[in-house]
């Protein structure tokens, strides 16, 4: 899970099923997950589950609660990279990956890491090239509320924001 500009000619498919395929860069080994069918906003892309639960985050985990970080099942979902203009959302309450926008076959799936991650293990400089790119991505804890309001966030992140607001007022 990282971001990089894509040059489609240098990529090959290393896995596919009915709704997605993993593309791998032949140059860097960088992997990304792409749609093989269309979705409308709100559509279920895939249910997901935890193959492993950890108290600490890693670059592969998705945060589902306080000191609760899961590695994803099905495993190929780990290749969904970050974008500041995401088309998918990991709803960690319903454990469903859903579409935020219309997704066409061939589109790369992406999610907004701070929509699930409060304080990331490995902050990184985003190169998503979207007009509103936030630059350094280190988790929702470090992003002002005005910006977070533009995004769909998990219940866990929304609750953390509420307690952050209380602390700021106190
Ligand atoms: Zn970005």
Backbone and ligand atoms as CSV (ligand in chain L), in Angstrom:
chain,resi,resn,atom,element,x,y,z
A,1,UNK,N,N,0.849,-1.185,0.000
A,1,UNK,CA,C,0.000,0.000,0.000
A,1,UNK,C,C,0.892,1.245,0.000
A,2,UNK,N,N,0.976,1.872,-1.130
A,2,UNK,CA,C,1.806,3.059,-1.291
A,2,UNK,C,C,1.243,3.788,-2.504
A,3,UNK,N,N,1.787,4.932,-2.845
A,3,UNK,CA,C,1.275,5.594,-4.038
A,3,UNK,C,C,2.405,5.829,-5.016
A,4,UNK,N,N,2.047,5.835,-6.259
A,4,UNK,CA,C,3.049,6.010,-7.308
A,4,UNK,C,C,2.306,6.359,-8.588
A,5,UNK,N,N,2.935,7.117,-9.450
A,5,UNK,CA,C,2.326,7.371,-10.751
A,5,UNK,C,C,2.430,6.097,-11.580
A,6,UNK,N,N,1.401,5.851,-12.383
A,6,UNK,CA,C,1.388,4.583,-13.102
A,6,UNK,C,C,1.682,4.788,-14.577
A,7,UNK,N,N,2.475,3.888,-15.097
A,7,UNK,CA,C,2.753,3.827,-16.522
A,7,UNK,C,C,2.245,2.460,-16.977
A,8,UNK,N,N,1.020,2.423,-17.556
A,8,UNK,CA,C,0.345,1.146,-17.768
A,8,UNK,C,C,1.150,0.168,-18.627
A,9,UNK,N,N,1.990,0.648,-19.509
A,9,UNK,CA,C,2.707,-0.264,-20.408
A,9,UNK,C,C,3.698,-1.142,-19.656
A,10,UNK,N,N,4.175,-0.671,-18.506
A,10,UNK,CA,C,5.190,-1.420,-17.767
A,10,UNK,C,C,4.571,-2.343,-16.721
A,11,UNK,N,N,3.261,-2.572,-16.808
A,11,UNK,CA,C,2.572,-3.370,-15.792
A,11,UNK,C,C,2.083,-4.696,-16.354
A,12,UNK,N,N,2.067,-5.718,-15.493
A,12,UNK,CA,C,1.450,-6.962,-15.916
A,12,UNK,C,C,0.508,-7.448,-14.817
A,13,UNK,N,N,-0.497,-8.228,-15.216
A,13,UNK,CA,C,-1.470,-8.758,-14.271
A,13,UNK,C,C,-0.896,-10.002,-13.609
A,14,UNK,N,N,-0.910,-10.045,-12.268
A,14,UNK,CA,C,-0.372,-11.240,-11.598
A,14,UNK,C,C,-1.449,-12.030,-10.872
A,15,UNK,N,N,-2.683,-11.521,-10.872
A,15,UNK,CA,C,-3.803,-12.239,-10.234
A,15,UNK,C,C,-5.070,-11.599,-10.741
A,16,UNK,N,N,-6.106,-12.390,-10.956
A,16,UNK,CA,C,-7.402,-11.768,-11.231
A,16,UNK,C,C,-8.528,-12.680,-10.786
A,17,UNK,N,N,-9.662,-12.051,-10.489
A,17,UNK,CA,C,-10.887,-12.798,-10.222
A,17,UNK,C,C,-12.014,-12.075,-10.957
A,18,UNK,N,N,-13.266,-12.265,-10.524
A,18,UNK,CA,C,-14.360,-11.691,-11.319
A,18,UNK,C,C,-14.461,-10.168,-11.222
A,19,UNK,N,N,-13.895,-9.567,-10.170
A,19,UNK,CA,C,-14.081,-8.108,-10.043
A,19,UNK,C,C,-12.788,-7.315,-9.902
A,20,UNK,N,N,-11.642,-7.991,-9.854
A,20,UNK,CA,C,-10.411,-7.205,-9.694
A,20,UNK,C,C,-9.196,-7.959,-10.208
A,21,UNK,N,N,-8.144,-7.196,-10.460
A,21,UNK,CA,C,-6.864,-7.831,-10.762
A,21,UNK,C,C,-5.730,-7.032,-10.135
A,22,UNK,N,N,-4.683,-7.763,-9.752
A,22,UNK,CA,C,-3.482,-7.121,-9.214
A,22,UNK,C,C,-2.544,-6.851,-10.383
A,23,UNK,N,N,-2.138,-5.593,-10.529
A,23,UNK,CA,C,-1.163,-5.229,-11.543
A,23,UNK,C,C,0.169,-4.986,-10.841
A,24,UNK,N,N,1.232,-5.486,-11.454
A,24,UNK,CA,C,2.559,-5.310,-10.875
A,24,UNK,C,C,3.446,-4.590,-11.868
A,25,UNK,N,N,4.179,-3.592,-11.379
A,25,UNK,CA,C,5.136,-2.893,-12.224
A,25,UNK,C,C,6.323,-3.797,-12.493
A,26,UNK,N,N,6.673,-3.940,-13.758
A,26,UNK,CA,C,7.823,-4.782,-14.100
A,26,UNK,C,C,9.125,-4.075,-13.751
A,27,UNK,N,N,9.026,-2.776,-13.517
A,27,UNK,CA,C,10.222,-1.998,-13.202
A,27,UNK,C,C,10.484,-1.985,-11.699
A,28,UNK,N,N,9.435,-1.671,-10.915
A,28,UNK,CA,C,9.650,-1.454,-9.477
A,28,UNK,C,C,9.064,-2.557,-8.609
A,29,UNK,N,N,8.207,-3.423,-9.177
A,29,UNK,CA,C,7.537,-4.426,-8.359
A,29,UNK,C,C,6.329,-3.870,-7.620
A,30,UNK,N,N,6.073,-2.568,-7.818
A,30,UNK,CA,C,4.934,-1.911,-7.188
A,30,UNK,C,C,3.624,-2.561,-7.635
A,31,UNK,N,N,2.728,-2.843,-6.664
A,31,UNK,CA,C,1.471,-3.509,-6.994
A,31,UNK,C,C,0.275,-2.608,-6.729
A,32,UNK,N,N,-0.756,-2.781,-7.546
A,32,UNK,CA,C,-1.992,-2.023,-7.360
A,32,UNK,C,C,-3.156,-2.910,-7.770
A,33,UNK,N,N,-4.340,-2.577,-7.243
A,33,UNK,CA,C,-5.529,-3.394,-7.511
A,33,UNK,C,C,-6.472,-2.617,-8.428
A,34,UNK,N,N,-6.911,-3.266,-9.501
A,34,UNK,CA,C,-7.716,-2.596,-10.525
A,34,UNK,C,C,-9.055,-3.300,-10.700
A,35,UNK,N,N,-10.060,-2.512,-11.098
A,35,UNK,CA,C,-11.412,-3.053,-11.239
A,35,UNK,C,C,-11.543,-3.818,-12.547
A,36,UNK,N,N,-12.292,-4.914,-12.507
A,36,UNK,CA,C,-12.634,-5.643,-13.727
A,36,UNK,C,C,-14.130,-5.560,-14.005
A,37,UNK,N,N,-14.855,-4.867,-13.135
A,37,UNK,CA,C,-16.256,-4.598,-13.435
A,37,UNK,C,C,-16.628,-3.225,-12.908
A,38,UNK,N,N,-17.824,-2.762,-13.306
A,38,UNK,CA,C,-18.243,-1.406,-12.940
A,38,UNK,C,C,-19.003,-1.414,-11.616
A,39,UNK,N,N,-18.857,-0.328,-10.870
A,39,UNK,CA,C,-19.609,-0.139,-9.626
A,39,UNK,C,C,-20.175,1.274,-9.599
A,40,UNK,N,N,-21.334,1.403,-8.969
A,40,UNK,CA,C,-21.935,2.713,-8.731
A,40,UNK,C,C,-21.696,3.092,-7.264
A,41,UNK,N,N,-21.758,4.404,-6.959
A,41,UNK,CA,C,-21.529,4.833,-5.574
A,41,UNK,C,C,-22.425,4.052,-4.602
A,42,UNK,N,N,-21.856,3.569,-3.523
A,42,UNK,CA,C,-22.608,2.824,-2.524
A,42,UNK,C,C,-22.599,1.324,-2.747
A,43,UNK,N,N,-22.211,0.886,-3.940
A,43,UNK,CA,C,-22.193,-0.555,-4.229
A,43,UNK,C,C,-21.178,-1.285,-3.346
A,44,UNK,N,N,-21.523,-2.511,-2.995
A,44,UNK,CA,C,-20.583,-3.386,-2.303
A,44,UNK,C,C,-19.563,-3.911,-3.320
A,45,UNK,N,N,-18.278,-3.676,-3.058
A,45,UNK,CA,C,-17.230,-4.239,-3.912
A,45,UNK,C,C,-16.849,-5.620,-3.373
A,46,UNK,N,N,-16.628,-5.689,-2.060
A,46,UNK,CA,C,-16.256,-6.978,-1.453
A,46,UNK,C,C,-16.443,-6.897,0.057
A,47,UNK,N,N,-16.973,-7.957,0.666
A,47,UNK,CA,C,-16.866,-8.025,2.127
A,47,UNK,C,C,-15.403,-8.311,2.481
A,48,UNK,N,N,-15.003,-7.978,3.695
A,48,UNK,CA,C,-13.646,-8.334,4.112
A,48,UNK,C,C,-13.660,-8.775,5.562
A,49,UNK,N,N,-12.545,-9.353,5.962
A,49,UNK,CA,C,-12.434,-9.897,7.291
A,49,UNK,C,C,-10.999,-9.748,7.761
A,50,UNK,N,N,-10.729,-10.125,8.995
A,50,UNK,CA,C,-9.371,-10.066,9.518
A,50,UNK,C,C,-8.726,-11.433,9.390
A,51,UNK,N,N,-7.526,-11.472,8.791
A,51,UNK,CA,C,-6.791,-12.733,8.845
A,51,UNK,C,C,-5.935,-12.739,10.114
A,52,UNK,N,N,-5.636,-11.539,10.615
A,52,UNK,CA,C,-4.793,-11.410,11.794
A,52,UNK,C,C,-5.133,-10.078,12.456
A,53,UNK,N,N,-5.164,-10.047,13.783
A,53,UNK,CA,C,-5.438,-8.805,14.504
A,53,UNK,C,C,-4.216,-8.461,15.347
A,54,UNK,N,N,-3.786,-7.197,15.241
A,54,UNK,CA,C,-2.599,-6.768,15.975
A,54,UNK,C,C,-2.926,-5.518,16.793
A,55,UNK,N,N,-2.177,-5.299,17.878
A,55,UNK,CA,C,-2.397,-4.075,18.662
A,55,UNK,C,C,-1.643,-2.904,18.041
A,56,UNK,N,N,-0.730,-3.198,17.108
A,56,UNK,CA,C,0.074,-2.136,16.498
A,56,UNK,C,C,-0.161,-2.078,14.995
A,57,UNK,N,N,-0.145,-0.847,14.427
A,57,UNK,CA,C,-0.333,-0.741,12.975
A,57,UNK,C,C,0.935,-1.118,12.216
A,58,UNK,N,N,0.780,-1.539,10.972
A,58,UNK,CA,C,1.908,-1.688,10.058
A,58,UNK,C,C,1.461,-1.122,8.719
A,59,UNK,N,N,2.351,-1.129,7.727
A,59,UNK,CA,C,1.964,-0.577,6.423
A,59,UNK,C,C,0.918,-1.436,5.733
A,60,UNK,N,N,0.669,-2.633,6.247
A,60,UNK,CA,C,-0.304,-3.526,5.618
A,60,UNK,C,C,-1.648,-3.554,6.320
A,61,UNK,N,N,-1.732,-3.012,7.527
A,61,UNK,CA,C,-2.951,-3.204,8.313
A,61,UNK,C,C,-3.976,-2.100,8.076
A,62,UNK,N,N,-5.217,-2.427,8.416
A,62,UNK,CA,C,-6.318,-1.465,8.426
A,62,UNK,C,C,-6.813,-1.384,9.874
A,63,UNK,N,N,-6.992,-0.142,10.342
A,63,UNK,CA,C,-7.407,0.033,11.736
A,63,UNK,C,C,-8.911,-0.148,11.866
A,64,UNK,N,N,-9.324,-1.006,12.803
A,64,UNK,CA,C,-10.759,-1.232,13.016
A,64,UNK,C,C,-11.194,-0.778,14.405
A,65,UNK,N,N,-10.247,-0.386,15.255
A,65,UNK,CA,C,-10.596,0.069,16.594
A,65,UNK,C,C,-9.346,0.522,17.315
A,66,UNK,N,N,-9.525,0.924,18.592
A,66,UNK,CA,C,-8.403,1.374,19.395
A,66,UNK,C,C,-7.451,0.193,19.626
A,67,UNK,N,N,-6.192,0.328,19.254
A,67,UNK,CA,C,-5.196,-0.747,19.333
A,67,UNK,C,C,-5.679,-2.033,18.664
A,68,UNK,N,N,-6.400,-1.873,17.556
A,68,UNK,CA,C,-6.927,-3.034,16.828
A,68,UNK,C,C,-6.716,-2.813,15.333
A,69,UNK,N,N,-5.755,-3.537,14.788
A,69,UNK,CA,C,-5.332,-3.364,13.395
A,69,UNK,C,C,-5.377,-4.735,12.726
A,70,UNK,N,N,-6.065,-4.828,11.599
A,70,UNK,CA,C,-6.217,-6.140,10.967
A,70,UNK,C,C,-5.417,-6.225,9.664
A,71,UNK,N,N,-4.955,-7.429,9.362
A,71,UNK,CA,C,-4.509,-7.710,8.000
A,71,UNK,C,C,-5.719,-8.271,7.265
A,72,UNK,N,N,-5.824,-7.935,6.005
A,72,UNK,CA,C,-7.074,-8.133,5.270
A,72,UNK,C,C,-7.209,-9.518,4.653
A,73,UNK,N,N,-8.425,-9.995,4.714
A,73,UNK,CA,C,-8.877,-11.171,3.979
A,73,UNK,C,C,-10.106,-10.738,3.197
A,74,UNK,N,N,-10.233,-10.956,1.913
A,74,UNK,CA,C,-9.225,-11.566,1.051
A,74,UNK,C,C,-7.951,-10.727,0.949
A,75,UNK,N,N,-6.830,-11.444,0.837
A,75,UNK,CA,C,-5.517,-10.812,0.892
A,75,UNK,C,C,-5.268,-9.773,-0.198
A,76,UNK,N,N,-5.860,-9.980,-1.395
A,76,UNK,CA,C,-5.555,-9.053,-2.489
A,76,UNK,C,C,-6.025,-7.634,-2.191
A,77,UNK,N,N,-6.920,-7.474,-1.199
A,77,UNK,CA,C,-7.376,-6.116,-0.860
A,77,UNK,C,C,-6.242,-5.266,-0.298
A,78,UNK,N,N,-5.160,-5.912,0.175
A,78,UNK,CA,C,-4.027,-5.143,0.700
A,78,UNK,C,C,-3.355,-4.313,-0.397
A,79,UNK,N,N,-3.638,-4.610,-1.670
A,79,UNK,CA,C,-3.004,-3.857,-2.757
A,79,UNK,C,C,-3.802,-2.635,-3.173
A,80,UNK,N,N,-4.854,-2.319,-2.415
A,80,UNK,CA,C,-5.562,-1.061,-2.666
A,80,UNK,C,C,-4.740,0.063,-2.050
A,81,UNK,N,N,-4.275,0.967,-2.906
A,81,UNK,CA,C,-3.379,2.034,-2.475
A,81,UNK,C,C,-4.149,3.272,-2.054
A,82,UNK,N,N,-3.406,4.174,-1.463
A,82,UNK,CA,C,-3.995,5.439,-1.002
A,82,UNK,C,C,-4.233,6.402,-2.158
A,83,UNK,N,N,-5.320,7.184,-2.076
A,83,UNK,CA,C,-5.485,8.366,-2.916
A,83,UNK,C,C,-6.160,9.443,-2.079
A,84,UNK,N,N,-5.829,10.702,-2.366
A,84,UNK,CA,C,-6.519,11.813,-1.701
A,84,UNK,C,C,-7.882,12.058,-2.348
A,85,UNK,N,N,-8.163,11.380,-3.458
A,85,UNK,CA,C,-9.483,11.414,-4.084
A,85,UNK,C,C,-9.916,9.964,-4.333
A,86,UNK,N,N,-10.286,9.259,-3.238
A,86,UNK,CA,C,-10.469,7.803,-3.319
A,86,UNK,C,C,-11.769,7.416,-4.020
A,87,UNK,N,N,-11.822,6.184,-4.538
A,87,UNK,CA,C,-13.074,5.680,-5.116
A,87,UNK,C,C,-13.673,4.543,-4.290
A,88,UNK,N,N,-13.001,4.170,-3.208
A,88,UNK,CA,C,-13.499,3.059,-2.392
A,88,UNK,C,C,-13.306,3.366,-0.911
A,89,UNK,N,N,-14.054,2.647,-0.078
A,89,UNK,CA,C,-14.070,2.911,1.367
A,89,UNK,C,C,-14.145,1.590,2.127
A,90,UNK,N,N,-13.230,1.402,3.079
A,90,UNK,CA,C,-13.284,0.240,3.970
A,90,UNK,C,C,-14.186,0.595,5.149
A,91,UNK,N,N,-15.426,0.106,5.111
A,91,UNK,CA,C,-16.327,0.338,6.234
A,91,UNK,C,C,-16.026,-0.727,7.290
A,92,UNK,N,N,-15.346,-0.307,8.358
A,92,UNK,CA,C,-14.887,-1.289,9.356
A,92,UNK,C,C,-15.976,-1.615,10.377
A,93,UNK,N,N,-17.157,-0.982,10.247
A,93,UNK,CA,C,-18.301,-1.370,11.081
A,93,UNK,C,C,-19.035,-2.535,10.435
A,94,UNK,N,N,-19.315,-2.397,9.123
A,94,UNK,CA,C,-20.032,-3.474,8.418
A,94,UNK,C,C,-19.056,-4.489,7.815
A,95,UNK,N,N,-17.753,-4.166,7.824
A,95,UNK,CA,C,-16.720,-5.003,7.203
A,95,UNK,C,C,-17.020,-5.210,5.716
A,96,UNK,N,N,-17.300,-4.082,5.055
A,96,UNK,CA,C,-17.565,-4.101,3.618
A,96,UNK,C,C,-16.734,-3.033,2.929
A,97,UNK,N,N,-16.152,-3.412,1.807
A,97,UNK,CA,C,-15.497,-2.441,0.936
A,97,UNK,C,C,-16.555,-1.943,-0.041
A,98,UNK,N,N,-16.799,-0.629,-0.042
A,98,UNK,CA,C,-17.869,-0.084,-0.892
A,98,UNK,C,C,-17.306,0.965,-1.843
A,99,UNK,N,N,-18.056,1.231,-2.915
A,99,UNK,CA,C,-17.651,2.246,-3.897
A,99,UNK,C,C,-18.120,3.617,-3.435
A,100,UNK,N,N,-17.225,4.599,-3.524
A,100,UNK,CA,C,-17.583,5.976,-3.183
A,100,UNK,C,C,-17.989,6.754,-4.426
A,101,UNK,N,N,-17.477,6.326,-5.554
A,101,UNK,CA,C,-17.739,6.989,-6.833
A,101,UNK,C,C,-18.024,5.901,-7.849
A,102,UNK,N,N,-18.393,6.330,-9.072
A,102,UNK,CA,C,-18.531,5.361,-10.150
A,102,UNK,C,C,-17.143,4.805,-10.460
A,103,UNK,N,N,-17.060,3.502,-10.539
A,103,UNK,CA,C,-15.793,2.835,-10.863
A,103,UNK,C,C,-15.998,2.088,-12.179
A,104,UNK,N,N,-15.078,2.282,-13.102
A,104,UNK,CA,C,-15.155,1.605,-14.404
A,104,UNK,C,C,-14.104,0.496,-14.463
A,105,UNK,N,N,-14.371,-0.540,-15.265
A,105,UNK,CA,C,-13.347,-1.570,-15.441
A,105,UNK,C,C,-12.019,-0.921,-15.860
A,106,UNK,N,N,-10.935,-1.344,-15.238
A,106,UNK,CA,C,-9.621,-0.770,-15.534
A,106,UNK,C,C,-9.199,0.275,-14.520
A,107,UNK,N,N,-10.169,0.916,-13.850
A,107,UNK,CA,C,-9.809,1.918,-12.838
A,107,UNK,C,C,-9.036,1.262,-11.701
A,108,UNK,N,N,-8.089,1.987,-11.156
A,108,UNK,CA,C,-7.408,1.498,-9.962
A,108,UNK,C,C,-8.281,1.775,-8.749
A,109,UNK,N,N,-8.485,0.766,-7.916
A,109,UNK,CA,C,-9.166,0.998,-6.640
A,109,UNK,C,C,-8.238,1.798,-5.737
A,110,UNK,N,N,-8.818,2.733,-4.984
A,110,UNK,CA,C,-8.003,3.484,-4.036
A,110,UNK,C,C,-8.853,3.819,-2.821
A,111,UNK,N,N,-8.204,3.973,-1.691
A,111,UNK,CA,C,-8.923,4.477,-0.516
A,111,UNK,C,C,-8.072,5.525,0.177
A,112,UNK,N,N,-8.735,6.304,1.005
A,112,UNK,CA,C,-8.086,7.389,1.724
A,112,UNK,C,C,-7.591,6.802,3.047
A,113,UNK,N,N,-6.273,6.621,3.172
A,113,UNK,CA,C,-5.766,5.933,4.368
A,113,UNK,C,C,-6.293,6.548,5.675
A,114,UNK,N,N,-6.303,7.890,5.780
A,114,UNK,CA,C,-6.796,8.439,7.058
A,114,UNK,C,C,-8.296,8.189,7.302
A,115,UNK,N,N,-9.019,7.599,6.328
A,115,UNK,CA,C,-10.425,7.260,6.595
A,115,UNK,C,C,-10.515,6.089,7.561
A,116,UNK,N,N,-9.435,5.316,7.702
A,116,UNK,CA,C,-9.411,4.212,8.682
A,116,UNK,C,C,-8.278,4.379,9.697
A,117,UNK,N,N,-7.203,5.088,9.317
A,117,UNK,CA,C,-5.984,5.119,10.150
A,117,UNK,C,C,-5.911,6.407,10.958
A,118,UNK,N,N,-5.804,6.276,12.268
A,118,UNK,CA,C,-5.704,7.456,13.131
A,118,UNK,C,C,-4.267,7.969,13.175
A,119,UNK,N,N,-3.327,7.083,13.413
A,119,UNK,CA,C,-1.926,7.487,13.583
A,119,UNK,C,C,-1.071,6.408,12.916
A,120,UNK,N,N,-0.596,6.686,11.710
A,120,UNK,CA,C,-0.002,5.634,10.900
A,120,UNK,C,C,1.416,5.273,11.314
A,121,UNK,N,N,1.756,3.992,11.118
A,121,UNK,CA,C,3.091,3.501,11.462
A,121,UNK,C,C,4.144,4.095,10.522
A,122,UNK,N,N,3.767,4.236,9.244
A,122,UNK,CA,C,4.733,4.699,8.246
A,122,UNK,C,C,4.138,5.837,7.425
A,123,UNK,N,N,4.242,7.069,7.931
A,123,UNK,CA,C,3.772,8.212,7.135
A,123,UNK,C,C,4.507,8.248,5.794
A,124,UNK,N,N,3.855,8.785,4.771
A,124,UNK,CA,C,4.521,8.846,3.471
A,124,UNK,C,C,4.056,10.087,2.721
A,125,UNK,N,N,4.853,10.478,1.763
A,125,UNK,CA,C,4.552,11.631,0.932
A,125,UNK,C,C,3.684,11.144,-0.221
A,126,UNK,N,N,2.466,11.670,-0.330
A,126,UNK,CA,C,1.543,11.219,-1.369
A,126,UNK,C,C,1.887,11.863,-2.710
A,127,UNK,N,N,1.815,11.052,-3.773
A,127,UNK,CA,C,2.026,11.555,-5.143
A,127,UNK,C,C,0.809,11.265,-5.991
A,128,UNK,N,N,-0.405,11.385,-5.414
A,128,UNK,CA,C,-1.583,10.934,-6.153
A,128,UNK,C,C,-1.948,11.878,-7.300
A,129,UNK,N,N,-1.344,13.076,-7.320
A,129,UNK,CA,C,-1.586,14.013,-8.422
A,129,UNK,C,C,-3.002,14.551,-8.486
A,130,UNK,N,N,-3.786,14.351,-7.432
A,130,UNK,CA,C,-5.132,14.918,-7.400
A,130,UNK,C,C,-5.015,16.400,-7.027
A,131,UNK,N,N,-5.978,17.212,-7.501
A,131,UNK,CA,C,-5.866,18.651,-7.229
A,131,UNK,C,C,-5.784,18.982,-5.734
A,132,UNK,N,N,-6.465,18.184,-4.901
A,132,UNK,CA,C,-6.465,18.471,-3.467
A,132,UNK,C,C,-5.523,17.561,-2.703
A,133,UNK,N,N,-4.473,17.102,-3.323
A,133,UNK,CA,C,-3.552,16.174,-2.641
A,133,UNK,C,C,-3.059,16.796,-1.332
A,134,UNK,N,N,-3.096,15.994,-0.275
A,134,UNK,CA,C,-2.750,16.494,1.058
A,134,UNK,C,C,-1.253,16.434,1.345
A,135,UNK,N,N,-0.473,15.811,0.438
A,135,UNK,CA,C,0.969,15.749,0.684
A,135,UNK,C,C,1.312,14.656,1.672
A,136,UNK,N,N,1.856,15.042,2.828
A,136,UNK,CA,C,2.270,14.039,3.816
A,136,UNK,C,C,1.034,13.389,4.450
A,137,UNK,N,N,0.977,12.057,4.368
A,137,UNK,CA,C,-0.155,11.309,4.925
A,137,UNK,C,C,0.345,10.563,6.155
A,138,UNK,N,N,-0.168,10.938,7.331
A,138,UNK,CA,C,0.280,10.250,8.541
A,138,UNK,C,C,-0.861,9.811,9.442
A,139,UNK,N,N,-2.112,9.988,8.961
A,139,UNK,CA,C,-3.261,9.539,9.740
A,139,UNK,C,C,-4.199,10.694,10.050
A,140,UNK,N,N,-5.449,10.340,10.390
A,140,UNK,CA,C,-6.476,11.360,10.631
A,140,UNK,C,C,-6.119,12.283,11.797
A,141,UNK,N,N,-5.348,11.765,12.748
A,141,UNK,CA,C,-4.993,12.562,13.928
A,141,UNK,C,C,-4.290,13.863,13.546
A,142,UNK,N,N,-3.662,13.893,12.372
A,142,UNK,CA,C,-2.841,15.043,11.973
A,142,UNK,C,C,-3.501,15.908,10.911
A,143,UNK,N,N,-4.771,15.646,10.628
A,143,UNK,CA,C,-5.464,16.382,9.567
A,143,UNK,C,C,-6.561,17.244,10.184
A,144,UNK,N,N,-6.627,18.526,9.798
A,144,UNK,CA,C,-7.669,19.392,10.357
A,144,UNK,C,C,-9.066,18.905,9.966
A,145,UNK,N,N,-9.993,19.194,10.850
A,145,UNK,CA,C,-11.376,18.748,10.671
A,145,UNK,C,C,-11.999,19.231,9.351
A,146,UNK,N,N,-11.686,20.492,8.936
A,146,UNK,CA,C,-12.292,21.028,7.697
A,146,UNK,C,C,-11.961,20.129,6.513
A,147,UNK,N,N,-10.772,19.565,6.526
A,147,UNK,CA,C,-10.374,18.695,5.416
A,147,UNK,C,C,-11.011,17.317,5.569
A,148,UNK,N,N,-10.992,16.780,6.790
A,148,UNK,CA,C,-11.554,15.439,7.009
A,148,UNK,C,C,-13.046,15.392,6.676
A,149,UNK,N,N,-13.730,16.544,6.845
A,149,UNK,CA,C,-15.170,16.602,6.569
A,149,UNK,C,C,-15.519,16.246,5.131
A,150,UNK,N,N,-14.560,16.420,4.207
A,150,UNK,CA,C,-14.813,16.109,2.793
A,150,UNK,C,C,-14.846,14.608,2.533
A,151,UNK,N,N,-14.414,13.825,3.506
A,151,UNK,CA,C,-14.222,12.388,3.270
A,151,UNK,C,C,-15.229,11.536,4.034
A,152,UNK,N,N,-15.460,10.332,3.494
A,152,UNK,CA,C,-16.190,9.313,4.239
A,152,UNK,C,C,-15.201,8.658,5.198
A,153,UNK,N,N,-15.549,8.638,6.487
A,153,UNK,CA,C,-14.637,8.144,7.523
A,153,UNK,C,C,-15.302,6.997,8.285
A,154,UNK,N,N,-14.506,6.116,8.846
A,154,UNK,CA,C,-15.096,5.013,9.622
A,154,UNK,C,C,-15.672,5.559,10.929
A,155,UNK,N,N,-16.569,4.762,11.531
A,155,UNK,CA,C,-17.129,5.146,12.833
A,155,UNK,C,C,-16.016,5.317,13.857
A,156,UNK,N,N,-14.998,4.460,13.782
A,156,UNK,CA,C,-13.880,4.575,14.712
A,156,UNK,C,C,-13.204,5.948,14.594
A,157,UNK,N,N,-12.912,6.370,13.363
A,157,UNK,CA,C,-12.258,7.676,13.169
A,157,UNK,C,C,-13.193,8.811,13.611
A,158,UNK,N,N,-14.475,8.695,13.297
A,158,UNK,CA,C,-15.424,9.737,13.707
A,158,UNK,C,C,-15.452,9.863,15.235
A,159,UNK,N,N,-15.395,8.727,15.935
A,159,UNK,CA,C,-15.387,8.769,17.400
A,159,UNK,C,C,-14.101,9.374,17.939
A,160,UNK,N,N,-12.971,9.046,17.304
A,160,UNK,CA,C,-11.701,9.648,17.741
A,160,UNK,C,C,-11.737,11.160,17.540
A,161,UNK,N,N,-12.374,11.597,16.441
A,161,UNK,CA,C,-12.463,13.041,16.184
A,161,UNK,C,C,-13.294,13.726,17.251
A,162,UNK,N,N,-14.382,13.063,17.658
A,162,UNK,CA,C,-15.224,13.639,18.717
A,162,UNK,C,C,-14.420,13.823,19.997
A,163,UNK,N,N,-13.620,12.821,20.369
A,163,UNK,CA,C,-12.860,12.987,21.617
A,163,UNK,C,C,-11.746,14.013,21.437
A,164,UNK,N,N,-11.202,14.153,20.223
A,164,UNK,CA,C,-10.206,15.201,19.978
A,164,UNK,C,C,-10.835,16.583,20.169
A,165,UNK,N,N,-12.072,16.753,19.641
A,165,UNK,CA,C,-12.750,18.048,19.793
A,165,UNK,C,C,-12.981,18.386,21.261
A,166,UNK,N,N,-13.403,17.363,22.055
A,166,UNK,CA,C,-13.643,17.592,23.476
A,166,UNK,C,C,-12.379,18.077,24.152
A,167,UNK,N,N,-11.241,17.418,23.806
A,167,UNK,CA,C,-9.961,17.795,24.433
A,167,UNK,C,C,-9.583,19.225,24.041
A,168,UNK,N,N,-9.859,19.597,22.779
A,168,UNK,CA,C,-9.497,20.946,22.326
A,168,UNK,C,C,-10.316,21.990,23.060
A,169,UNK,N,N,-11.581,21.661,23.348
A,169,UNK,CA,C,-12.447,22.620,24.049
A,169,UNK,C,C,-12.092,22.732,25.524
A,170,UNK,N,N,-11.575,21.661,26.097
A,170,UNK,CA,C,-11.324,21.643,27.554
A,170,UNK,C,C,-10.186,22.587,27.927
L,1,ZN,ZN,ZN,-2.524,12.738,-2.539
